[in-house]
Amino acid sequence: MENISYQISTEPVRTKRIDHLYQYITSFGSGICVERGKYLTEFYETEPDLPNVLKRAKAIEHVLKKMSIYIMPGSLFAGNQTSNPRWAPIFPEFEVEWMEEEFIKGNPYFPYERPADRYILRDEDMADIKHICEWWKGKTHVDRLRSRLPKEALLTHYKIKAADIGAYFQGGDGHFATAHEWLINNGLEEIIRQAKEGLSKLDWKDDPEVVKKKDFYEAAIVTAQSVINYAERYAKLAEEMAAKETDSDRKKELEEMAVICRHVPAKPARTFKEALQFIILTHICLHIEDNGVGISFGRFDQFMYPFYQKDVESGALDRETALEMVENFFLQIYASNKVRSWEDTDYFRGVPMFQNLTIGGQDAVKKCDASNELSYICLDAIYNTRTPQPSLTVRFHKNTPYEFKMKVAEVVRLGTGLPSIFNDETYIPALLNRGYQLDDAYNYCIIGCVEPGPAGLLGGRTGGAWLNCTKALEMSFYNGTDPRTGICLHENENGKDLATFESFEEAKEAYRDQMKYYIKMEAILENTIDQLWEEHMNEPMTSVFGCPTTTLERGKTFKQGGAKYDYTGQQTIGTANIANSLYAVKKLVFDDKILSGAQLKHALETNFKDMETKPTGPQIQALCKNVPKYGNDIDEVDELAREMLAFVANELCSYKNTRYGRGPIGGTLHCSTSTVSSNTPFGKVCGATPDGREAYTPVADGQSPMKGTDTNGPTAAIRSVSRINNVLLSCGSLYNLKFNPSDLY
């Protein structure tokens, strides 16, 4: 019998360089680096008022000029986000309240005392942290949000938790795929050239947005030059290290690194190695400008393959060397980190960065399989490095080669959770349905967790607010009142509750009514955040690196409508709970009449604990649990899941975002079923539900069946999930299928 502890028993194959680099990076515990926050504050304290986009560019320029830089021992590449690997920068311009509470007061924990996701916090940094928190009070993104959001939206977010957008209170947007193919083939000097040309062609007579365009072009020039200067710092450091190096091989590597950093990212990459160095430097700088997650790489095996092929054909590169370079690149990316508030950490356990890198899929023009040797190299690299970042994603389609599928399976069985697998036959139609052009839809990559979009063309954000559908369902049973807080923002349109519904259609109508209201609250939250970012914190680097082909042409940032496509994404929570609960109401109350609505409502109110009723609370819970559940290939239950999720998706898409009509294709909200780990904290605010779930316990993950309720095997579960109208989920579909290794002999 094969050892089922496959990950443990199967050793990675690493070169000496990669093993030493892995050991070096992982020797650092996660920590908090104050440098970015310190230097950003220093700039804002001393510089005169500037247009927000130019101020942002100059502030990041100041950080890149003054922050610590280093080259990790044995690494072939330069680039660091913070003063130590795996440390995280701070972004006080978004919010300082949580930093003050946790870093200074230890409420609820000091970072190094957390139950999970702990961070080192040095005593010598406390004076800087206190100064940063004090200076930014009253000046942050959160301060502005609280003054601009209507009361009901604030209650929705902070108290009821029917929609939660805390990640975008405390941090930046992220959630785009950088235009790496364009960047490495054009260089940052081309951005400067185009921005200067844009300045020279400004229409001061007839263009009402001319001043904004002037600000943007000036910021683009500052941004591109600041990254070129940042690379020059590494060139000088590599030369200094080479001068002191006694090992001849390492001396040559450092000297070559200096030459490369003077060439890229200023100019187009000429070799595979230069292209990797280009990507590292620009990617790290984006993470210094914006602490949003999901800054993704796009279809790495497609845009990097020409460099690989050229170098192999010339004899300058072989597969083994290329593999080592990619592994080095992966480790360099893994060295970046993020710190969240403890409350936000509950939604993102394990410090995910979602730096997604996509391989496989189809050629955007020929519509045939696009896997190549570099696709296999990436799989080997993740097999050997075994790091959670970058998030490796594989695109499958009906003509994916068998050999490639087997290679993917070999890596999946390690149990690291990588790579994730996405289905072209579902995702491409979903993108076409949302208005993407055919070639762009075929050229999608995965952004963040599960969100599709073409790299270098998509603005907005693929991530957004969490929409707690289970909470909306719960309130529909209480005529719009949240039983946990007693708050009622919106009564059911029919004025009824679970005890007084006269038909199952009335129960569904109440749920749809509550969802409509809280989708409106989500739209208010999303658009207010975006408007305030546009007014105060436009991000020029994100805009020109994220979509240079249209932002430079239009003279607009992402938030002003600069991208080709623009959608605001979000995550729906509790698909299985909605279907299972509504079906339980249908069967127990209306079809079989085993319970009255009042009996079921009382059981929910008492969390199935009341022993005085007939039937008792536990007996009612048993009845609820025995009703057929989503995930077992039962048409009637699965149809409820399909119907209710389709309603949410269509309602979301009826709302416009702040870029609608300003240039991009799209400009609406749209739907995904991504949850990350948020199903656990969202369950903590949801009382008992008719599916038999007890109060304040986790709700369902993504569009997966509720844990423990899919009893007919994985094929039945897959058939249920496939009935979801995935063509409406243009922001991504998430199904986590997990096996106990002991079941896979």
FIDRENLUM-797424 format. One record per residue (C-alpha): residue number from 0; x, y, z. Coordinates in pm, whole numbers. Layout:
BEGIN
[NUM,[X,Y,Z]]
...
***
This chain:
BEGIN
[0,[0,0,0]]
[1,[131,346,-89]]
[2,[206,584,196]]
[3,[-91,821,209]]
[4,[115,1098,370]]
[5,[227,1189,21]]
[6,[343,1543,89]]
[7,[554,1431,382]]
[8,[700,1123,214]]
[9,[776,1292,-120]]
[10,[1080,1515,-96]]
[11,[1110,1824,-316]]
[12,[1397,1829,-563]]
[13,[1583,2154,-502]]
[14,[1917,2281,-614]]
[15,[2155,2396,-343]]
[16,[2075,2757,-427]]
[17,[1699,2711,-402]]
[18,[1717,2507,-82]]
[19,[1938,2768,88]]
[20,[1711,3049,-28]]
[21,[1404,2861,95]]
[22,[1564,2802,434]]
[23,[1670,3166,454]]
[24,[1325,3309,377]]
[25,[1137,3069,603]]
[26,[1378,3139,891]]
[27,[1208,3478,928]]
[28,[887,3486,1121]]
[29,[619,3719,991]]
[30,[685,4069,1117]]
[31,[571,4429,1086]]
[32,[794,4676,903]]
[33,[730,5045,973]]
[34,[943,5186,692]]
[35,[674,5238,431]]
[36,[434,5395,680]]
[37,[711,5610,829]]
[38,[836,5748,498]]
[39,[488,5795,354]]
[40,[392,5996,664]]
[41,[715,6192,639]]
[42,[624,6295,285]]
[43,[264,6391,368]]
[44,[382,6594,668]]
[45,[629,6806,477]]
[46,[510,6837,117]]
[47,[273,7111,1]]
[48,[-74,7016,-117]]
[49,[-77,6854,-460]]
[50,[-341,6697,-683]]
[51,[-418,6361,-522]]
[52,[-285,6145,-807]]
[53,[42,6338,-823]]
[54,[74,6344,-446]]
[55,[32,5967,-439]]
[56,[301,5924,-706]]
[57,[549,6147,-525]]
[58,[477,5985,-190]]
[59,[556,5638,-326]]
[60,[862,5782,-501]]
[61,[979,5905,-159]]
[62,[924,5560,-5]]
[63,[1113,5381,-286]]
[64,[1400,5626,-248]]
[65,[1442,5583,128]]
[66,[1333,5227,217]]
[67,[1586,4956,298]]
[68,[1698,4736,12]]
[69,[1892,4410,18]]
[70,[1972,4112,-201]]
[71,[1898,3777,-44]]
[72,[2190,3531,-13]]
[73,[2231,3332,-333]]
[74,[1931,3489,-506]]
[75,[1958,3555,-876]]
[76,[1716,3846,-846]]
[77,[1683,4175,-660]]
[78,[1373,4321,-501]]
[79,[1226,4344,-152]]
[80,[899,4480,-17]]
[81,[1016,4538,341]]
[82,[1325,4539,563]]
[83,[1309,4159,615]]
[84,[1161,3874,409]]
[85,[804,3783,508]]
[86,[759,4110,698]]
[87,[464,4330,610]]
[88,[447,4706,548]]
[89,[185,4931,703]]
[90,[-57,5160,519]]
[91,[-175,5426,765]]
[92,[-349,5634,500]]
[93,[-631,5379,499]]
[94,[-689,5333,872]]
[95,[-489,5373,1194]]
[96,[-755,5289,1455]]
[97,[-694,4916,1436]]
[98,[-317,4972,1444]]
[99,[-347,5183,1757]]
[100,[-577,4932,1923]]
[101,[-364,4627,1843]]
[102,[-5,4754,1812]]
[103,[-15,4998,2105]]
[104,[-297,4877,2333]]
[105,[-296,4504,2257]]
[106,[-672,4502,2206]]
[107,[-780,4226,2152]]
[108,[-421,4104,2111]]
[109,[-77,4238,2043]]
[110,[29,4108,1700]]
[111,[277,3865,1855]]
[112,[11,3724,2093]]
[113,[-257,3644,1836]]
[114,[-404,3292,1841]]
[115,[-312,3266,1471]]
[116,[-127,3468,1206]]
[117,[116,3622,1453]]
[118,[360,3903,1372]]
[119,[681,4023,1528]]
[120,[656,4384,1651]]
[121,[985,4540,1762]]
[122,[1004,4768,2065]]
[123,[1232,5006,1875]]
[124,[956,5071,1622]]
[125,[691,5175,1874]]
[126,[781,5545,1878]]
[127,[737,5560,1499]]
[128,[409,5368,1518]]
[129,[269,5603,1782]]
[130,[368,5907,1576]]
[131,[217,5759,1259]]
[132,[-112,5678,1432]]
[133,[-133,6021,1591]]
[134,[-60,6212,1271]]
[135,[-312,6021,1057]]
[136,[-605,6044,1300]]
[137,[-894,6217,1125]]
[138,[-718,6207,787]]
[139,[-764,5846,677]]
[140,[-980,5674,419]]
[141,[-1195,5527,699]]
[142,[-1247,5870,855]]
[143,[-1376,5998,523]]
[144,[-1596,5692,472]]
[145,[-1767,5732,807]]
[146,[-1851,6091,729]]
[147,[-1989,6012,382]]
[148,[-2173,5681,419]]
[149,[-2543,5687,513]]
[150,[-2634,5546,853]]
[151,[-2803,5235,716]]
[152,[-2494,5139,514]]
[153,[-2274,5181,823]]
[154,[-2513,4965,1028]]
[155,[-2517,4705,751]]
[156,[-2139,4685,757]]
[157,[-2052,4727,1124]]
[158,[-2352,4583,1310]]
[159,[-2574,4357,1104]]
[160,[-2298,4218,880]]
[161,[-2533,4152,589]]
[162,[-2264,4311,374]]
[163,[-1908,4359,491]]
[164,[-1640,4548,301]]
[165,[-1380,4584,576]]
[166,[-1089,4482,353]]
[167,[-1149,4799,150]]
[168,[-1190,5014,458]]
[169,[-846,4909,580]]
[170,[-666,4863,251]]
[171,[-636,4930,-117]]
[172,[-805,4776,-415]]
[173,[-559,4522,-553]]
[174,[-748,4260,-755]]
[175,[-612,4320,-1103]]
[176,[-366,4142,-1330]]
[177,[-69,4355,-1428]]
[178,[6,4412,-1797]]
[179,[337,4224,-1767]]
[180,[340,4120,-2131]]
[181,[315,4484,-2244]]
[182,[557,4607,-1978]]
[183,[841,4360,-2039]]
[184,[818,4416,-2415]]
[185,[804,4797,-2397]]
[186,[981,4908,-2079]]
[187,[893,5189,-1840]]
[188,[1065,5451,-2054]]
[189,[783,5394,-2304]]
[190,[533,5493,-2034]]
[191,[730,5814,-1980]]
[192,[740,5879,-2354]]
[193,[366,5827,-2398]]
[194,[284,6038,-2092]]
[195,[498,6324,-2223]]
[196,[327,6292,-2558]]
[197,[-9,6302,-2380]]
[198,[93,6624,-2207]]
[199,[194,6780,-2536]]
[200,[-145,6701,-2693]]
[201,[-370,6827,-2414]]
[202,[-671,7012,-2547]]
[203,[-702,7320,-2328]]
[204,[-985,7458,-2539]]
[205,[-1250,7187,-2564]]
[206,[-1164,6910,-2315]]
[207,[-1337,6963,-1978]]
[208,[-1116,6697,-1817]]
[209,[-789,6848,-1932]]
[210,[-667,6939,-1583]]
[211,[-725,6586,-1455]]
[212,[-540,6446,-1756]]
[213,[-246,6679,-1695]]
[214,[-226,6559,-1335]]
[215,[-241,6196,-1444]]
[216,[31,6225,-1709]]
[217,[263,6405,-1467]]
[218,[197,6134,-1207]]
[219,[264,5860,-1465]]
[220,[604,6011,-1542]]
[221,[694,6034,-1171]]
[222,[572,5679,-1114]]
[223,[768,5517,-1397]]
[224,[1086,5710,-1317]]
[225,[1063,5624,-946]]
[226,[1064,5251,-1028]]
[227,[1357,5297,-1268]]
[228,[1543,5477,-988]]
[229,[1449,5199,-747]]
[230,[1610,4946,-983]]
[231,[1920,5165,-1004]]
[232,[1956,5141,-625]]
[233,[1978,4763,-662]]
[234,[2230,4796,-945]]
[235,[2458,4998,-717]]
[236,[2406,4760,-427]]
[237,[2488,4458,-646]]
[238,[2809,4630,-762]]
[239,[2908,4704,-403]]
[240,[2843,4345,-298]]
[241,[3031,4211,-602]]
[242,[3335,4421,-513]]
[243,[3350,4250,-172]]
[244,[3256,3899,-288]]
[245,[3531,3634,-270]]
[246,[3340,3356,-448]]
[247,[3403,3406,-821]]
[248,[3073,3254,-934]]
[249,[2869,3467,-696]]
[250,[3071,3773,-796]]
[251,[2972,3720,-1161]]
[252,[2607,3676,-1064]]
[253,[2607,4004,-875]]
[254,[2782,4187,-1156]]
[255,[2526,4052,-1403]]
[256,[2245,4156,-1166]]
[257,[2378,4512,-1170]]
[258,[2378,4517,-1549]]
[259,[2025,4375,-1563]]
[260,[1885,4623,-1308]]
[261,[2022,4909,-1514]]
[262,[1849,4774,-1823]]
[263,[1513,4666,-1679]]
[264,[1259,4785,-1602]]
[265,[1361,5101,-1787]]
[266,[1392,4922,-2120]]
[267,[1233,4609,-2272]]
[268,[1361,4275,-2144]]
[269,[1596,4090,-2379]]
[270,[1625,3754,-2203]]
[271,[1423,3517,-1986]]
[272,[1621,3625,-1681]]
[273,[1573,3994,-1752]]
[274,[1200,3943,-1795]]
[275,[1178,3772,-1454]]
[276,[1373,4055,-1291]]
[277,[1147,4311,-1459]]
[278,[837,4138,-1322]]
[279,[976,4113,-969]]
[280,[1063,4482,-944]]
[281,[735,4613,-1084]]
[282,[528,4364,-884]]
[283,[694,4460,-555]]
[284,[649,4830,-626]]
[285,[278,4774,-688]]
[286,[255,4611,-345]]
[287,[426,4913,-193]]
[288,[176,5151,-352]]
[289,[-133,4940,-281]]
[290,[-180,4690,2]]
[291,[-479,4529,-163]]
[292,[-444,4158,-231]]
[293,[-491,3982,-562]]
[294,[-228,4168,-763]]
[295,[-182,3888,-1014]]
[296,[62,3792,-1288]]
[297,[-161,3687,-1574]]
[298,[-84,3400,-1814]]
[299,[279,3359,-1719]]
[300,[353,3060,-1943]]
[301,[218,3248,-2245]]
[302,[395,3584,-2225]]
[303,[719,3438,-2088]]
[304,[745,3150,-2336]]
[305,[893,3355,-2624]]
[306,[1182,3458,-2397]]
[307,[1233,3099,-2283]]
[308,[1218,2963,-2638]]
[309,[1459,3223,-2775]]
[310,[1715,3163,-2500]]
[311,[1693,2784,-2534]]
[312,[1732,2798,-2911]]
[313,[2036,3026,-2881]]
[314,[2198,2795,-2624]]
[315,[2190,3063,-2354]]
[316,[1943,2865,-2140]]
[317,[1849,2505,-2064]]
[318,[1546,2363,-1887]]
[319,[1724,2298,-1557]]
[320,[1852,2655,-1536]]
[321,[1513,2794,-1632]]
[322,[1348,2582,-1361]]
[323,[1589,2715,-1099]]
[324,[1517,3071,-1213]]
[325,[1139,3018,-1188]]
[326,[1178,2862,-842]]
[327,[1391,3160,-738]]
[328,[1121,3389,-879]]
[329,[850,3206,-681]]
[330,[1048,3239,-359]]
[331,[1111,3606,-428]]
[332,[734,3657,-456]]
[333,[666,3449,-145]]
[334,[891,3685,55]]
[335,[621,3956,34]]
[336,[357,3970,307]]
[337,[55,4160,439]]
[338,[-74,4239,788]]
[339,[-446,4275,852]]
[340,[-639,4374,1161]]
[341,[-734,4080,1379]]
[342,[-1100,4123,1281]]
[343,[-1016,4118,911]]
[344,[-778,3825,963]]
[345,[-1079,3610,1053]]
[346,[-1191,3642,690]]
[347,[-844,3568,547]]
[348,[-679,3304,765]]
[349,[-329,3197,669]]
[350,[-223,3542,539]]
[351,[-328,3485,177]]
[352,[-191,3737,-74]]
[353,[-365,3588,-381]]
[354,[-71,3670,-609]]
[355,[-221,3451,-876]]
[356,[-20,3308,-1165]]
[357,[-209,3131,-1445]]
[358,[-87,2855,-1677]]
[359,[-252,2635,-1939]]
[360,[-576,2717,-2116]]
[361,[-621,2804,-2482]]
[362,[-457,3030,-2735]]
[363,[-661,3350,-2753]]
[364,[-644,3368,-3132]]
[365,[-619,3007,-3252]]
[366,[-856,2872,-2981]]
[367,[-640,2560,-2938]]
[368,[-449,2424,-2638]]
[369,[-179,2665,-2523]]
[370,[18,2459,-2270]]
[371,[392,2456,-2336]]
[372,[719,2356,-2170]]
[373,[704,2656,-1940]]
[374,[366,2534,-1811]]
[375,[536,2215,-1693]]
[376,[827,2412,-1547]]
[377,[584,2613,-1335]]
[378,[429,2291,-1203]]
[379,[773,2155,-1120]]
[380,[861,2482,-949]]
[381,[557,2477,-722]]
[382,[622,2106,-654]]
[383,[974,2187,-536]]
[384,[925,2518,-355]]
[385,[597,2418,-185]]
[386,[517,2774,-90]]
[387,[158,2908,-80]]
[388,[255,3203,-301]]
[389,[230,3265,-585]]
[390,[-117,3111,-609]]
[391,[-71,2879,-904]]
[392,[-378,2838,-1123]]
[393,[-434,2596,-1412]]
[394,[-689,2642,-1689]]
[395,[-845,2320,-1820]]
[396,[-1060,2282,-2131]]
[397,[-1205,1991,-2328]]
[398,[-882,1949,-2531]]
[399,[-630,1981,-2247]]
[400,[-361,1716,-2308]]
[401,[-378,1406,-2090]]
[402,[-11,1443,-1996]]
[403,[-71,1794,-1867]]
[404,[-370,1681,-1661]]
[405,[-163,1403,-1504]]
[406,[117,1645,-1420]]
[407,[-135,1876,-1253]]
[408,[-278,1581,-1058]]
[409,[72,1489,-941]]
[410,[117,1835,-791]]
[411,[-237,1856,-651]]
[412,[-188,1531,-457]]
[413,[86,1693,-251]]
[414,[-198,1847,-51]]
[415,[-71,2206,-61]]
[416,[-392,2327,-223]]
[417,[-209,2420,-543]]
[418,[-272,2444,-826]]
[419,[-634,2550,-839]]
[420,[-818,2429,-1150]]
[421,[-1055,2640,-1361]]
[422,[-1281,2531,-1643]]
[423,[-1264,2723,-1971]]
[424,[-1595,2571,-2076]]
[425,[-1763,2761,-1789]]
[426,[-1552,3073,-1752]]
[427,[-1529,3183,-2115]]
[428,[-1910,3182,-2164]]
[429,[-1950,3376,-1837]]
[430,[-1711,3645,-1964]]
[431,[-1879,3660,-2304]]
[432,[-2213,3696,-2127]]
[433,[-2075,3997,-1941]]
[434,[-1962,4176,-2258]]
[435,[-1598,4074,-2303]]
[436,[-1473,4050,-2661]]
[437,[-1406,3695,-2779]]
[438,[-1025,3702,-2786]]
[439,[-1011,3877,-2449]]
[440,[-1243,3618,-2296]]
[441,[-1021,3337,-2427]]
[442,[-719,3521,-2285]]
[443,[-850,3534,-1929]]
[444,[-631,3469,-1630]]
[445,[-736,3419,-1270]]
[446,[-711,3724,-1047]]
[447,[-701,3698,-671]]
[448,[-889,3388,-562]]
[449,[-1120,3272,-845]]
[450,[-1197,3584,-1048]]
[451,[-1142,3577,-1426]]
[452,[-1032,3863,-1648]]
[453,[-777,3953,-1916]]
[454,[-445,4078,-1779]]
[455,[-362,4436,-1864]]
[456,[-719,4526,-1960]]
[457,[-934,4501,-1648]]
[458,[-972,4783,-1397]]
[459,[-1227,4819,-1119]]
[460,[-1166,4530,-887]]
[461,[-1254,4166,-909]]
[462,[-1296,4147,-531]]
[463,[-1545,4351,-332]]
[464,[-1786,4334,-44]]
[465,[-1887,4010,117]]
[466,[-2262,3967,72]]
[467,[-2393,3755,358]]
[468,[-2692,3589,193]]
[469,[-2751,3370,498]]
[470,[-2800,3680,711]]
[471,[-3051,3823,464]]
[472,[-3238,3490,472]]
[473,[-3243,3492,851]]
[474,[-3387,3846,862]]
[475,[-3653,3750,609]]
[476,[-3789,3504,868]]
[477,[-3823,3790,1121]]
[478,[-3988,4049,891]]
[479,[-3657,4226,832]]
[480,[-3536,4241,1193]]
[481,[-3193,4110,1283]]
[482,[-3263,3896,1594]]
[483,[-2901,3927,1712]]
[484,[-2894,4310,1729]]
[485,[-3262,4397,1720]]
[486,[-3199,4632,1427]]
[487,[-3455,4651,1147]]
[488,[-3354,4852,842]]
[489,[-3609,4709,600]]
[490,[-3929,4519,670]]
[491,[-4043,4252,428]]
[492,[-4257,4401,155]]
[493,[-4533,4154,237]]
[494,[-4510,4249,607]]
[495,[-4495,3884,714]]
[496,[-4252,3654,892]]
[497,[-4196,3280,911]]
[498,[-4490,3240,1148]]
[499,[-4731,3417,913]]
[500,[-4618,3324,561]]
[501,[-4918,3168,388]]
[502,[-4725,3001,106]]
[503,[-4375,2898,13]]
[504,[-4376,3165,-257]]
[505,[-4423,3428,16]]
[506,[-4116,3290,196]]
[507,[-3909,3314,-123]]
[508,[-4049,3660,-191]]
[509,[-3937,3779,154]]
[510,[-3586,3647,97]]
[511,[-3564,3817,-243]]
[512,[-3691,4139,-88]]
[513,[-3426,4139,184]]
[514,[-3156,4054,-70]]
[515,[-3264,4346,-289]]
[516,[-3229,4584,2]]
[517,[-2888,4460,114]]
[518,[-2755,4448,-241]]
[519,[-2847,4817,-252]]
[520,[-2650,4866,72]]
[521,[-2356,4686,-85]]
[522,[-2371,4911,-391]]
[523,[-2366,5217,-162]]
[524,[-2061,5082,19]]
[525,[-1878,4987,-302]]
[526,[-1940,5313,-484]]
[527,[-1870,5538,-187]]
[528,[-1535,5369,-138]]
[529,[-1452,5406,-506]]
[530,[-1557,5771,-513]]
[531,[-1339,5851,-212]]
[532,[-1043,5669,-365]]
[533,[-1090,5875,-679]]
[534,[-1107,6198,-480]]
[535,[-821,6131,-241]]
[536,[-609,5828,-331]]
[537,[-590,5766,-703]]
[538,[-314,5515,-775]]
[539,[-104,5607,-1078]]
[540,[127,5305,-1063]]
[541,[-162,5061,-1049]]
[542,[-323,5240,-1342]]
[543,[-25,5259,-1576]]
[544,[113,4914,-1490]]
[545,[-234,4760,-1478]]
[546,[-372,4888,-1807]]
[547,[-120,5103,-1998]]
[548,[-284,5058,-2339]]
[549,[-595,5253,-2239]]
[550,[-503,5461,-1930]]
[551,[-223,5634,-2121]]
[552,[-443,5687,-2424]]
[553,[-732,5827,-2220]]
[554,[-528,6014,-1960]]
[555,[-729,5850,-1683]]
[556,[-659,5639,-1378]]
[557,[-855,5321,-1308]]
[558,[-1094,5509,-1079]]
[559,[-1160,5768,-1348]]
[560,[-1250,5506,-1609]]
[561,[-910,5437,-1762]]
[562,[-934,5060,-1815]]
[563,[-1077,4875,-2116]]
[564,[-1306,4669,-1891]]
[565,[-1434,4766,-1548]]
[566,[-1651,4564,-1313]]
[567,[-1691,4567,-936]]
[568,[-1690,4218,-795]]
[569,[-1814,4073,-468]]
[570,[-1854,3744,-286]]
[571,[-2184,3574,-199]]
[572,[-2187,3378,126]]
[573,[-2409,3079,201]]
[574,[-2549,2943,-126]]
[575,[-2605,2595,19]]
[576,[-2766,2732,336]]
[577,[-3017,2931,132]]
[578,[-3120,2632,-80]]
[579,[-3129,2388,213]]
[580,[-3320,2626,443]]
[581,[-3580,2727,190]]
[582,[-3633,2367,89]]
[583,[-3679,2271,456]]
[584,[-3945,2544,491]]
[585,[-4115,2418,176]]
[586,[-4119,2053,283]]
[587,[-4183,2081,657]]
[588,[-4423,2376,665]]
[589,[-4604,2388,331]]
[590,[-4579,2053,151]]
[591,[-4586,1791,427]]
[592,[-4725,2023,700]]
[593,[-4521,1849,969]]
[594,[-4454,2184,1140]]
[595,[-4624,2519,1146]]
[596,[-4424,2826,1053]]
[597,[-4463,2947,1412]]
[598,[-4318,2624,1550]]
[599,[-4017,2642,1320]]
[600,[-3964,3012,1396]]
[601,[-3965,2943,1771]]
[602,[-3718,2660,1725]]
[603,[-3485,2895,1538]]
[604,[-3525,3167,1802]]
[605,[-3430,2918,2075]]
[606,[-3151,2757,1871]]
[607,[-3329,2420,1877]]
[608,[-3280,2402,2256]]
[609,[-3635,2433,2389]]
[610,[-3732,2101,2548]]
[611,[-4084,2211,2645]]
[612,[-4237,2231,2298]]
[613,[-4392,1944,2105]]
[614,[-4199,1848,1907]]
[615,[-3896,1961,2108]]
[616,[-3624,2183,1970]]
[617,[-3382,1893,1911]]
[618,[-3661,1696,1739]]
[619,[-3732,1989,1509]]
[620,[-3361,2019,1436]]
[621,[-3352,1649,1345]]
[622,[-3645,1702,1108]]
[623,[-3464,1995,948]]
[624,[-3144,1795,906]]
[625,[-3328,1502,749]]
[626,[-3476,1710,469]]
[627,[-3284,1647,141]]
[628,[-2988,1879,89]]
[629,[-2806,2052,-195]]
[630,[-2504,1853,-307]]
[631,[-2674,1516,-346]]
[632,[-2796,1538,-708]]
[633,[-3155,1611,-610]]
[634,[-3317,1829,-874]]
[635,[-3567,2011,-655]]
[636,[-3308,2129,-400]]
[637,[-3047,2208,-661]]
[638,[-3299,2415,-854]]
[639,[-3355,2633,-548]]
[640,[-2981,2695,-525]]
[641,[-2974,2781,-895]]
[642,[-3278,3009,-876]]
[643,[-3177,3202,-565]]
[644,[-2815,3256,-671]]
[645,[-2927,3362,-1020]]
[646,[-3155,3620,-862]]
[647,[-2865,3765,-661]]
[648,[-2633,3769,-965]]
[649,[-2887,3946,-1185]]
[650,[-2978,4198,-916]]
[651,[-2612,4286,-859]]
[652,[-2556,4345,-1229]]
[653,[-2839,4597,-1235]]
[654,[-2624,4836,-1029]]
[655,[-2372,5067,-1194]]
[656,[-2031,5148,-1049]]
[657,[-1867,5492,-1050]]
[658,[-1692,5430,-1384]]
[659,[-2008,5347,-1577]]
[660,[-2027,5552,-1896]]
[661,[-1677,5697,-1851]]
[662,[-1496,5481,-2105]]
[663,[-1473,5118,-1995]]
[664,[-1680,4827,-2120]]
[665,[-1902,4715,-1833]]
[666,[-1921,4950,-1538]]
[667,[-2153,4735,-1324]]
[668,[-2137,4518,-1017]]
[669,[-2121,4143,-1075]]
[670,[-2121,3819,-879]]
[671,[-1888,3549,-751]]
[672,[-1915,3267,-499]]
[673,[-1569,3311,-347]]
[674,[-1557,3302,33]]
[675,[-1191,3246,135]]
[676,[-1239,3174,510]]
[677,[-1522,3426,560]]
[678,[-1789,3157,593]]
[679,[-1669,3108,950]]
[680,[-1692,3469,1079]]
[681,[-2014,3527,886]]
[682,[-2160,3223,1055]]
[683,[-2080,3388,1389]]
[684,[-2341,3659,1320]]
[685,[-2613,3427,1184]]
[686,[-2863,3261,1411]]
[687,[-3005,2913,1363]]
[688,[-3137,2834,1015]]
[689,[-3401,2587,891]]
[690,[-3138,2358,738]]
[691,[-3064,2245,1094]]
[692,[-2752,2459,1133]]
[693,[-2714,2591,1489]]
[694,[-2669,2959,1567]]
[695,[-2331,3126,1521]]
[696,[-2167,2826,1354]]
[697,[-1999,2841,1010]]
[698,[-2208,2870,697]]
[699,[-2134,2704,363]]
[700,[-1814,2759,168]]
[701,[-1850,2908,-181]]
[702,[-2102,2718,-389]]
[703,[-1991,2395,-223]]
[704,[-2244,2182,-33]]
[705,[-2273,2255,338]]
[706,[-2014,2057,531]]
[707,[-2137,1708,614]]
[708,[-2457,1727,410]]
[709,[-2334,1585,78]]
[710,[-2383,1218,155]]
[711,[-2421,1069,-193]]
[712,[-2055,1093,-293]]
[713,[-1841,1336,-491]]
[714,[-2002,1270,-829]]
[715,[-2346,1361,-693]]
[716,[-2201,1676,-535]]
[717,[-2037,1778,-862]]
[718,[-2364,1725,-1049]]
[719,[-2542,1953,-802]]
[720,[-2279,2223,-829]]
[721,[-2290,2200,-1209]]
[722,[-2659,2296,-1201]]
[723,[-2570,2641,-1070]]
[724,[-2609,2894,-1352]]
[725,[-2235,2958,-1366]]
[726,[-2264,3171,-1680]]
[727,[-2395,3446,-1451]]
[728,[-2093,3424,-1221]]
[729,[-1857,3637,-1427]]
[730,[-1663,3728,-1112]]
[731,[-1583,3365,-1040]]
[732,[-1717,3029,-927]]
[733,[-1569,2851,-625]]
[734,[-1620,2485,-547]]
[735,[-1387,2329,-292]]
[736,[-1384,1951,-318]]
[737,[-1183,1797,-37]]
[738,[-1092,1434,25]]
[739,[-953,1261,330]]
[740,[-624,1103,215]]
[741,[-728,775,377]]
[742,[-1012,754,124]]
[743,[-770,763,-169]]
[744,[-578,438,-142]]
***
